Amino acid sequence: MNVLDVRARAPFASVASAFDAPPGHPGYGWSRDGRGPVENAELATFAGPAHCGWQSAAMMFIGWPLGTRADTSARSRMFIRDPHGVYGAEFRERLVRSARLPTDAKATGYRLGPLELYLSPSDQDEAIYIVAPSGAERWPRVEPMRLCA
């Protein structure tokens, strides 16, 4: 249910069930190591702004290095799930909806219900992985970060 862009936390079976229609800001409350929700300055995932036509894309902002409370964009990384290419065709093409985790991928401790955030040291500068009970997705990094006014 989505009333005024406020969602009840649901037991998501897949990444798509959580992010095919991403919630508006402030988004979902992620936990870390069983504690949460974490502050949005540490990890935030929400829909792109409607006034730019990006509302179907899910944007993830992570304080960097992992666990950092980012007080500026220079201290964070942005990743995007854009299956419709509204943010840019290159991000639709770089999204992998049926991803295989690299052998060096590790759970970060961040969870959204049964969904888990994974990083792979071999490609953490390129993408993150969201793992669900039914499979995983690889979301590409946006570098340089591009926001709308």
N, C-alpha and C positions, 0 to 999 in steps of 0.2 A: 504494500500500500504506500502511496506517495501523496500526502496531503500537504499542500503548501511547501513542497520540497523537503518535508520531514519524513524520514523513513523509519519504520520499525526495523530493528535488526533481525534479519531472517537467517535461517540456517541455509546458506548458499550451497548448492550442490555443484556449481561450476563458476568459473570466472565470469562467463557470460551472464549468468543469472544475477550477479552483483553489478555488472558494469555495462550491459547492453543499453540500459537507460540509467546512466550515472546520476547520483543525487547532486543537487546544487550545493554551493558552499554553505556550510563548512564541511559537508561530506560525511562519510562514515567515520566512526571512532575506532581506530586501530589500537590494539594492545601490544605490549612488548613484554616478553617473558612472564606472561600471566598477569601483568599489571596494566591498567589502562582505564580509560583511553589516554593515549599519549597526546601531547599538545600538537596542534596543527603545524607549529613551527618545527616540529621534529619529523612528522610524517602526515601528509594530507593527501586525500584522493577525492576529487569531486569533478563535476561536469565543467566543461569549458563554458565561458560566458555566452549567453544567448544573444547578446547585442552584437557579437561578432559571428554568430552562426555556428559556434563550436560546441553547442550543448550536447551533441551526441558523442563527443570525445571525452574520455576520462583522463584527467590530468593528475599525475602523482608528483608531489614535491617531497623530497627527502633531504633532511639536514645532512650535510656531508663534511667530514667523514660520518659514517653511519652512527646515529645516536646523538648527533649534534643538534642543538636547538638553534636553527638558522634565523638570525636576526636580519640578514640581508640575502639577496638572491645569489651573491657570490659564495655564500656558505651553504648552498643547496644545489641539488640536481633535479632536473625535471624529466619525467618519462611520460609517455602518452600511449593510450589505447584508442586508436582512431580507425575503426573498421570501415568507415564511410569516406575517409579522405577529406573531411571538412577542414582539418588543420593543415593538410598538405598531402598530396598523393604519395610522396616518399615515405610518410609515416604509416599509411595504409599498407604499403608494400613491405615495410620492415616489421610490421606486426606479425607475429607467428601465433596463431590461435590454437594450434595443436603442437606445442613445443615439446622437445625432449630436453631434459635438464642436462647440462654439461656434467661430466664426471666430477668436476671440482666444485659444483654448486653446493652451497651450504645454506641452511635455514638461518634467518637473521633474528628470529625470536618475535618478529612482528606478525600479528595475526588479526584477521577479520573473520570472526567465527571460525569455520573450518579452512578458510583461505590462509595461505602462508606466503610471506615474501622471502624469496631466495636471491642470493647474489652468487655470481661465479667470478672468482678472481681473474679468470682468463678473459672475461668480457664485461666486467662491471662498469667499464667506461662507455660501453655501448648499449647495455640493456639490463633490465631486471626481469625476474621470473615470478609470476603469481601462480601458486600451485593450489589446486582444489582437489577434492576427492575424485573428481571425474577427469582430471587432466591438468595441463599447465599451459600458460601463455607467456610469451616473451614480448615485453613492451620496450620499444626503442627509446633511447635517450634523445632529448631535444637539446642540441648544443650547436650554436648558442641558444639560450633560452629565448623564446619568442612569446610575448604576451600581447594582448590587445588593449586599446585605451577605451 
